[in-house]
Amino acid sequence: MAYKIVGSQCTNCTACEALCPNLAISEAKGTFVIDPAKCTECIGHFDTPQCVAICPVDETCVLDTAYPRYVA
């Protein structure tokens, strides 16, 4: 599954955007979003999704169950 950012919890700190190895995170309409077509859950790059690891607000970067699990 791809990750998504809960917009109402995003503080727009920009920390996640630079850490994403797939360039899946961008700003849209005043908050950050994750492109599910680009998100690989950081598989093959890191042991932990970097958006989850760096986000200062717990449960802001969460799995988006609307998308199937990424298969490396």
C-alpha positions as CSV (number, residue, x, y, z in Angstrom):
1,M,0.0,0.0,0.0
2,A,1.1,3.5,-0.6
3,Y,1.3,6.0,2.2
4,K,-0.8,9.1,2.4
5,I,-0.5,12.2,4.5
6,V,-3.5,13.2,6.7
7,G,-3.9,16.8,5.5
8,S,-5.6,18.1,8.6
9,Q,-2.5,17.0,10.7
10,C,0.2,18.1,8.3
11,T,2.2,21.1,9.7
12,N,3.8,21.9,6.3
13,C,7.2,21.5,7.9
14,T,8.6,20.2,4.5
15,A,10.8,17.5,6.2
16,C,9.3,14.6,4.4
17,E,9.5,16.0,0.8
18,A,13.3,16.0,0.7
19,L,13.7,12.5,2.3
20,C,11.4,10.6,-0.1
21,P,13.7,8.5,-2.4
22,N,11.0,8.3,-5.1
23,L,10.1,12.0,-5.2
24,A,6.5,11.0,-4.4
25,I,5.8,13.8,-2.0
26,S,4.9,17.3,-3.1
27,E,3.0,20.3,-2.0
28,A,-0.6,20.8,-3.2
29,K,-3.1,23.3,-2.0
30,G,-1.2,24.3,1.1
31,T,-0.4,20.8,2.4
32,F,1.8,17.9,1.4
33,V,0.5,14.9,-0.5
34,I,2.0,11.5,-1.5
35,D,1.6,10.3,-5.1
36,P,0.5,6.7,-4.7
37,A,1.8,5.8,-8.1
38,K,5.3,6.7,-7.0
39,C,5.2,5.6,-3.4
40,T,7.1,2.3,-2.8
41,E,6.9,2.4,1.0
42,C,10.7,3.0,0.8
43,I,11.1,-0.7,0.0
44,G,14.6,-1.3,-1.4
45,H,15.8,2.1,0.0
46,F,15.2,2.1,3.7
47,D,13.9,-0.3,6.4
48,T,11.3,2.3,7.6
49,P,9.3,4.6,5.4
50,Q,11.1,7.9,5.6
51,C,7.9,10.1,5.7
52,V,6.8,8.2,8.8
53,A,10.3,8.4,10.4
54,I,10.7,12.1,10.0
55,C,7.2,13.4,10.5
56,P,6.9,15.4,13.8
57,V,3.2,14.6,14.2
58,D,2.3,10.9,15.0
59,E,-0.1,9.2,12.6
60,T,0.1,11.8,9.9
61,C,1.8,9.6,7.4
62,V,-0.3,6.4,7.2
63,L,-0.9,3.5,4.9
64,D,-3.5,4.2,2.3
65,T,-5.6,1.1,2.1
66,A,-7.2,2.2,-1.2
67,Y,-4.0,1.1,-3.0
68,P,-2.5,-2.4,-3.1
69,R,0.8,-3.2,-1.4
70,Y,3.9,-2.3,-3.3
71,V,5.8,-5.4,-4.6
72,A,9.5,-4.9,-5.2
